[in-house]
Amino acid sequence: MRSLLFVPADSKRKLDRARQSEADALILDLEDSVVPANRPAARAQARAFLAEAPEAGFRRYVRINPLASGVALEDLAAVLPAKPDGILLPKCSPEEIRSLDHYLSAFEAAFGLTEGAVRVVAIATETPAAMFSLGRYAGVSPRLEGITWGAEDLAACLGGNNRKLDGSYDDIYRLARALCLLAAADAEVMAIDTIYTDFKDEAGLAAECSAARRSGFVAKMAIHPAQLSTINRAFSASAEELAWARRVVAVFAENPGEGTIALDGKMVDKPHLTLARRLLGLGK
């Protein structure tokens, strides 16, 4: 999975368009893009969309409202009968992921769903308190499959701008990004990069995608279908990368007793083998 596209669940037009997009996953949004008055309609449309596309060529997630909002259980009750692939939980802590796990288990039992089928992605940096808990996601729930970060809500909490005058992230948001990456690695789940808000700036998006992938992120969220081709291209392994990975795996298979091997004039060791296996989809 390389790209996850946010779609306001209260917009039937955008939901219909999203079906034809290049996204690897759609995030039906019940939170920030939906005003409270539209929540009942958004829940109904999200449920209908999920029911109509049970075996779509993309994964189907729902971003519910935060558990502290008082309406998250209504969101879950509305959409879970239609069997979404996963839930995005915003403004969360590890403890809230554990609570969500319990809620999902109860709803799965009530609706006759397969236990543990609904996965979870944590949006883990949107409040100051959340920043201090990023080291506690390992083992919090077997449902957890990804951790992502957000700069917009954190900026709102701090009352500042998340970008410097030159367009780069200010230090606190660079810290959020780095801690998200470390938290995902520690929990052994996907590290998913945050949105790029200027959907008309393709060059800026491409640069941010390239930097994210070099750092270790495996996917990026999008706010507009126009961003998807750039994101998918950036997070796809190139022919050269795949060829290198195959050579690394092969040379270690031929030399099982060696920890360090010369390849193409350079020394490669077990961390290179781990990276090569990941590029080939072989796990660790």
Secondary structure, DSSP 8 states (H G I E B T S, - for coil): --EEEEEETT-HHHHHHHTTS--SEEEEE-STTS-GGGHHHHHHHHHHHHHH-TT-SSEEEEE---GGGS-HHHHHHHHGGG--SEEEE-S--HHHHHHHHHHHHHHHHHHT--TT-SEEEEE--SSHHHHTTGGG-TTS-TTEEEEE--SHHHHHHHTS-SB-TTSSB-HHHHHHHHHHHHHHHHHTSEEEE---S-TT-HHHHHHHHHHHHHHT--EEEESSGGGHHHHHHHTS--HHHHHHHHHHHHHHHH-TT-SEEEETTEEEEHHHHHHHHHHTT---
